[in-house]
Amino acid sequence: MDLRDKLSEFALCYPESGIRAMFDMLPQYPDVINLCNGEPDFPTPDHIKAAAAQALTDGFTKYSPTAGIHELRDAVADKYTAQFGRTFTRENVMIAAGGTEALLMSLLTAVDPGDEVIVTDPCYPNYIAQIKLVKGVPVKVPVYEKNRFRIDSRDLERAITPRTKAIILNYPNNPLGIASTADYIEELAGVIKKHKLFVLSDEVYEALTFQGLTHCSPAQHPELQDRTLVLNSLSKTYAMTGWRVGYIVGSTEIMEKMLRLQESVISCLPEFIQQAAITALKGPQEVVGMMSGEYEKRMNILVDGLNEVPGFHGMKTEGGLCVMFNISSFGKESLDFAQELLEGARVMSVPGSAFGETGEGFVRFCFANSADNIREGVKRIKTYIGEAYG
């Protein structure tokens, strides 16, 4: 029975993720080097897994408070009190099912149907999909390689209309690999404050910064702190992608309203996972620095290696797990080129067009893979390009 004509128009037209489309092809190519998805290849640290196992043994398997258990909210508040230098309490925090649900809850709280939400182009494609999910209107501001993929405040100003309600900022950035600085946030702050925009700041890669840089959040700017919602998760920092635990941090005035909405979305997170999250946040942090250091080494292997391939050009990543390579000299659409690398070199990447129109002419590679696999991937690409284009 064909029920498509009975489904909602929204369900029928909901955009497919270009990242997921590539990843779903993986089983067809069992010998492929996967430089497609940004999932840490490190295991979750043993002390975190042990905490979850103990919590299960101790019976932490019941419903928990919708906003998250007090101890975990306190742990998040303590983190930001130390990090931002001003006091946070559990009333500033809501626990969410990963960064994805954190974004959804923030949009539900801030955006009415028809409101415009600014994103960069290229951007993580789930931003577009989730804005549409809450019946908002995504407005794209192109960012360019010549500006190191940062927003030009003049372009931001031109994109704002009376319907603009919020802007999503993502630093360190997926797919562009750039980090934020205090000077950059200062440049944007005047425009954001002038138009009284909410800032939804996706900071899931905050612990993964390179080249001696330190993450700077819009919430650290005195004129943006009350209108910024910080969205974060434990997925990348602690290699806990499958645990689906994240959080939102914001002013009590905003969070008070958001807490009511969570009940109808997920009710609550499993308490044994929240117990493990407490251990992650309050336990030894040396493993975080170790993983970040390893990622930087892998990034250098990837960028240095591919920059030796004729036709490839990529900047050293400042943070995150991804790098965009300019492949415009090949004269091919990025989807066709990514497919060509998959079939000819047996290396999986993501076409830049999956992240927006301005991503055309680029492909994204992730270095969340072993150094040996990255070297092998670079070798395969170098060999293939030499044979096909040499």
Order of alpha helices (4+ residues) and beta strands (2+ residues): alpha-alpha-beta-alpha-alpha-beta-alpha-beta-alpha-beta-alpha-beta-alpha-beta-beta-beta-alpha-alpha-alpha-beta-beta-alpha-beta-beta-beta-alpha
